Amino acid sequence: MKVIWHNPYPISTSEVKKLIDSETENMWTQQTLQSLLNRLIAKGFLEKDKRGKEYIYTPLVAESDYVEFESEQFLKKMHSGSVVGLMRALFDSKKISNSDIAELEKLFKENKE
């Protein structure tokens, strides 16, 4: 989805593949990419049209809405919907830096008022 949002769209399958391949070490097969794009279409995140011999894709949701949706799904799936559980896991894994903690404290203070 990031490739599609951060590039002019509509964008073709071959353009998506080229951009993903240039940004990652693993080369995606055309079939893998098509499967992913079809799942995003089924979820209502993308629209697919045909242009010549190729399919082109247009996002149907804003990046911020998609991130919110996926974050909620992750929270439900991995932490039974508990933000405290997520934070505890991050603290326990030592993945939160002091600057992260300071930023979180600021966010909590701003949103508490």
C-alpha positions as CSV (number, residue, x, y, z in Angstrom):
1,M,0.0,0.0,0.0
2,K,2.8,2.4,0.8
3,V,4.2,2.0,-2.7
4,I,0.8,2.9,-4.1
5,W,0.2,5.9,-1.8
6,H,3.7,7.3,-2.3
7,N,3.7,7.3,-6.1
8,P,1.5,8.8,-8.7
9,Y,-1.6,6.7,-9.2
10,P,-3.2,4.9,-10.8
11,I,-0.2,2.6,-10.8
12,S,0.3,-0.6,-12.8
13,T,1.3,-4.0,-11.5
14,S,4.7,-3.9,-13.2
15,E,5.4,-0.4,-11.7
16,V,4.4,-1.7,-8.2
17,K,6.7,-4.7,-8.6
18,K,9.6,-2.6,-9.8
19,L,9.3,-0.2,-6.9
20,I,9.0,-3.0,-4.3
21,D,11.9,-4.9,-5.8
22,S,14.0,-1.7,-5.7
23,E,13.1,-1.1,-2.0
24,T,13.6,-4.6,-0.6
25,E,16.3,-7.3,-0.8
26,N,13.8,-10.0,-1.6
27,M,12.5,-10.2,-5.2
28,W,8.7,-10.7,-5.3
29,T,7.2,-13.1,-7.8
30,Q,4.5,-11.7,-10.0
31,Q,2.1,-14.3,-8.5
32,T,2.9,-13.3,-4.9
33,L,2.4,-9.6,-5.7
34,Q,-0.9,-10.4,-7.5
35,S,-2.1,-12.4,-4.5
36,L,-1.4,-9.5,-2.2
37,L,-3.0,-6.9,-4.4
38,N,-6.1,-9.2,-4.8
39,R,-6.4,-9.5,-1.0
40,L,-6.2,-5.7,-0.7
41,I,-9.0,-5.4,-3.3
42,A,-11.1,-7.9,-1.5
43,K,-10.8,-5.9,1.7
44,G,-11.9,-2.8,-0.1
45,F,-8.5,-1.0,0.1
46,L,-7.7,-0.9,-3.6
47,E,-9.6,-0.6,-6.9
48,K,-8.4,-2.5,-10.0
49,D,-9.0,-1.4,-13.6
50,K,-7.5,-2.7,-16.9
51,R,-5.4,-0.4,-19.1
52,G,-4.3,-2.2,-22.2
53,K,-2.8,-5.5,-21.2
54,E,-2.1,-4.4,-17.7
55,Y,-4.0,-3.8,-14.5
56,I,-3.8,-0.5,-12.7
57,Y,-4.5,0.2,-9.1
58,T,-5.9,3.1,-7.2
59,P,-6.2,3.3,-3.4
60,L,-9.7,3.6,-2.0
61,V,-8.6,4.5,1.5
62,A,-6.3,7.1,2.9
63,E,-3.0,6.0,4.4
64,S,-3.9,7.2,7.8
65,D,-7.2,5.3,7.8
66,Y,-5.5,2.1,6.6
67,V,-2.8,2.4,9.3
68,E,-5.5,2.9,12.0
69,F,-7.4,-0.2,10.7
70,E,-4.3,-2.4,10.6
71,S,-3.2,-1.2,14.1
72,E,-6.6,-2.1,15.5
73,Q,-6.4,-5.5,13.9
74,F,-2.9,-6.1,15.3
75,L,-3.9,-5.0,18.8
76,K,-6.9,-7.3,18.7
77,K,-5.0,-10.3,17.4
78,M,-1.8,-10.0,19.3
79,H,-2.9,-8.3,22.6
80,S,-6.6,-9.1,22.9
81,G,-7.3,-5.4,22.3
82,S,-5.2,-4.3,25.3
83,V,-3.0,-1.2,24.8
84,V,-1.5,-1.9,28.2
85,G,-0.6,-5.4,27.0
86,L,1.1,-4.0,23.9
87,M,3.1,-1.5,25.9
88,R,4.1,-4.2,28.4
89,A,5.4,-6.4,25.6
90,L,7.4,-3.5,24.2
91,F,8.9,-2.6,27.6
92,D,9.7,-6.2,28.3
93,S,11.5,-6.6,25.0
94,K,13.5,-3.5,25.6
95,K,12.4,-2.1,22.3
96,I,11.4,1.3,23.7
97,S,14.1,3.9,24.0
98,N,14.2,6.7,26.6
99,S,13.3,9.2,23.8
100,D,10.3,7.0,22.9
101,I,9.2,7.0,26.6
102,A,9.6,10.8,26.7
103,E,7.5,11.2,23.6
104,L,4.8,8.8,24.9
105,E,4.7,10.8,28.2
106,K,4.2,14.0,26.2
107,L,1.4,12.4,24.2
108,F,-0.3,11.0,27.3
109,K,-0.2,14.4,29.0
110,E,-1.5,16.2,25.9
111,N,-4.4,13.8,25.5
112,K,-5.3,13.6,29.2
113,E,-6.2,17.3,29.3
